[in-house]
């Protein structure tokens, strides 16, 4: 497991992301990824969030889940399942 030196996206620290993954905030929050993240949040909480609210919701996630999004993308099945479980407390039968 990768140990994180500081929290990502709190204060917009792009250098941290680039140092470990070669990606920046824009690449993590692309339109397709946000659509997938929106759907998981909606399925797990019933909340229909705006893009700005989704980015804030992402900041609530534990670092271990954020790492999955950065490394594999927000449309990754493991990321979506972890997000659903984090916000709902149980596994999503749809995933």
CORLIN-V940541 format. One record per run of one state. SS is the DSSP state (H for helix, E for strand, C for the rest). FROM is the first residue (numbers start at 1). TO is the last residue. Records with the same first field share a line. If there is no record, write none. Layout:
BEGIN
SS=FROM-TO, FROM-TO
END
This chain:
BEGIN
C=1-13, 22-24, 29-30, 46-50, 60-62, 73-76, 89-95
H=14-21, 25-28, 31-45, 51-59, 63-72, 77-88
END
